[in-house]
Amino acid sequence: MWWVIAGTRGGASRAKIILFLKERPGNASQLAELLGMDYKTVRHHLEVLLENRLVVKVGSKYAATYFLSPELESNYGTFQDILERAGKTKIG
């Protein structure tokens, strides 16, 4: 989880997506609009989060809704620690 959030350039964007999804599930279009990010950029970050089992997807194509994975839900404190240690507490 450290590498996905703090070890790469896109980590801050992925952290914003996680913080949003913690509050409520959403699709890529909603995330892009509410976070002020480009749709394709959001899709890229969602794919990285999916590959690393930090989010899960329900549905397919444009209507797919994303949720935090059970693994991330049970380790959410670790995610918060990573944000704090990486100096990214101002995200969101």
C-alpha positions in Angstrom: 0.0 0.0 0.0 2.9 2.4 0.7 4.1 2.2 -2.9 0.7 2.9 -4.3 0.0 5.9 -2.1 3.4 7.4 -1.2 5.9 5.8 -3.5 4.7 7.2 -6.8 3.8 10.5 -8.4 0.1 9.6 -8.7 -0.2 8.6 -5.1 -1.8 11.8 -4.0 -4.5 11.4 -6.7 -5.1 7.8 -5.6 -5.3 8.9 -2.0 -8.0 11.5 -2.9 -10.0 8.7 -4.7 -9.7 6.5 -1.6 -10.8 9.2 0.7 -13.8 9.9 -1.5 -14.8 6.3 -1.8 -14.6 5.9 2.0 -17.5 8.4 2.2 -19.5 6.9 -0.6 -19.2 4.6 -3.6 -19.0 6.2 -7.1 -18.3 5.7 -10.7 -15.3 7.1 -12.6 -17.4 10.0 -14.1 -18.6 11.1 -10.6 -15.1 10.9 -9.2 -13.7 13.0 -12.0 -16.3 15.6 -11.6 -16.3 15.8 -7.8 -12.5 15.7 -7.5 -11.9 18.1 -10.4 -9.8 15.5 -12.3 -9.7 14.3 -15.9 -11.9 11.3 -16.5 -9.1 9.3 -18.2 -6.8 10.1 -15.3 -9.4 8.9 -12.8 -9.8 5.6 -14.8 -6.0 5.1 -14.8 -5.8 5.5 -11.0 -8.8 3.3 -10.5 -7.1 0.5 -12.5 -4.0 0.9 -10.3 -6.1 0.7 -7.2 -8.0 -2.4 -8.6 -4.7 -4.2 -9.5 -3.5 -3.6 -5.9 -6.8 -4.8 -4.4 -7.5 -1.5 -2.7 -10.9 -1.0 -4.5 -13.5 -3.3 -5.9 -15.7 -2.7 -8.9 -19.4 -3.6 -9.2 -20.8 -3.6 -12.7 -19.1 -3.0 -16.0 -18.1 -0.3 -18.4 -19.2 3.2 -17.7 -21.7 2.3 -15.1 -19.2 0.5 -12.9 -19.4 1.6 -9.3 -16.2 1.5 -7.1 -16.0 0.7 -3.4 -13.1 0.3 -1.0 -12.1 -3.3 -0.9 -12.7 -5.3 2.3 -8.9 -5.6 2.5 -8.5 -1.8 2.6 -11.5 -1.4 4.9 -9.9 -3.6 7.4 -6.5 -1.9 7.1 -7.8 1.7 6.8 -5.7 2.8 9.8 -2.6 1.8 7.9 -3.7 3.9 4.9 -4.2 6.9 7.3 -0.7 6.2 8.8 0.8 6.2 5.3 -0.8 9.6 4.5 0.5 11.0 7.7 4.0 9.7 7.3 4.2 10.8 3.7 3.1 14.3 4.6 -0.1 14.0 2.6 -2.6 14.8 5.4 -3.9 17.8 3.5 -5.3 15.6 0.8 -9.1 15.7 0.3 
